[in-house]
C-alpha cells in the first residue's frame, strides 16, 4: 500500500464480528478465560491473548499495529506519553555502567531525562554534532545506544541519518531515533538503518491535542544477538527479530505499566488517518511563514531547515522532499520583545505543545528549558530572545495577518 492508504487500512480491514469500520473501544481491565490451563498458557507465552490491560488491550494493539505498518517496523509498543516511551526504550537496553550518546539539540525534557540517568550510573555523552568523526571518538566498549531526533526541537539541526546508521552498524551500537517532529509521513528512519523509532503520539500523529501518548517502534535489529546486550539472549533465541519488543513487554514495560489507555489509542487511530494530508498543509504553511519572516524588519533571525541560509539546508533537501515539518524559530533581539510579540497575538496560541492543527507559539527559555543552565540552553539552541512556532493548518493568510499585527507592537 502507499503511505496514506496504509494509514487508513494498514493492519485493519474492519471488525470481523460486527463489521464496524472503526476499531472498537475495549474498556476492560481484565479478560475472562474458561479454563485455568488456557490462562496459564498465555502467561507462559505458549499462546497469545489478552489478560490485563496493563500488559495488552485490543484497542491499544490495533494502534500499535497501525504505527508499526506506517513505520515499516516489525512491532510497536504504545505508552502513556512520549517521555515514557523514551525512558522505556532506553532502559530496555541500558544497565548501570553503560554509556549512551545523545545529540545536544534534543528536546529539553529528553535532555533532562538523560542527565538524570547518571543517578543509575549510566553515563550520557551529549554531542553538538553527530557525524563520523565525533561518533568514532565518543563510542567506547561501554556504549550501547546512540540517540538523536530527526530534526532537533527547537534547535532544528537535521540528522544525517545514513551516516549515523553506518557508524552504529560498524560499532554494533543501537541507533534510536525520535521522529516526533517529522512523523512517518516525512521520514521513516528504519529505512535508513535505525533500530528503534520513537514518537510522542501527542503531536502530529494525534493531530488535535486530544490524547497524550507515546510509541516505541521495533525495527527488528539483529544487533541484540551480541553478548554485550545483556539479557537479550533468551529473547533472541525464542522470538528472533521480535527480541527487543518481547523483552520490553515482558520486563520493564510490564513492571512500570506506563501504558496507553484504550481511549487515547482510539483517538490516535482517528487522528492518524489524516496524517499525510495534515503534514502536507503543515509543511506548506511553515515554509510560507518562514519566508515571510525573513523579510520582516522586526525579526533578527529565522531558523527553518529548508531556508537556503540554513546550515542544514543541503542535508534537509536530501532527506525531506515533502517538507521539513512545521517547526520554526525566530529571534527578536530581547526577551522583552519576545514576550511582547507573544502577548499581542490573537489567533496563535501561547502553549508548550507542537503538532496541533492550530498554530502555537512558546518562549522555550522561560518554559521548557527554564531549569537548564545557560550553557545547556546554548547547546539546545535556546536563547532569551527566541520563540518557537508550531505552524498549524489554518489558512496561511490568517497566520501571517496575526503575526504582522503582533510584530507592529514590538
Helices and strands as residue ranges (DSSP letters): H 3-9, H 36-44, H 58-71, E 75-79, H 82-91, E 99-103, H 108-116, G 117-120, E 123-127, H 132-138, E 143-149, H 161-171, E 174-178, H 183-186, G 189-192, E 196-200, E 214-218, G 223-225, H 233-239, G 240-242, H 243-250, H 252-256, H 262-272, H 275-294, E 301-303, H 313-319, E 327-331, H 335-343, E 349-350, E 360-362, G 364-366, H 374-379, E 386-390, H 396-407
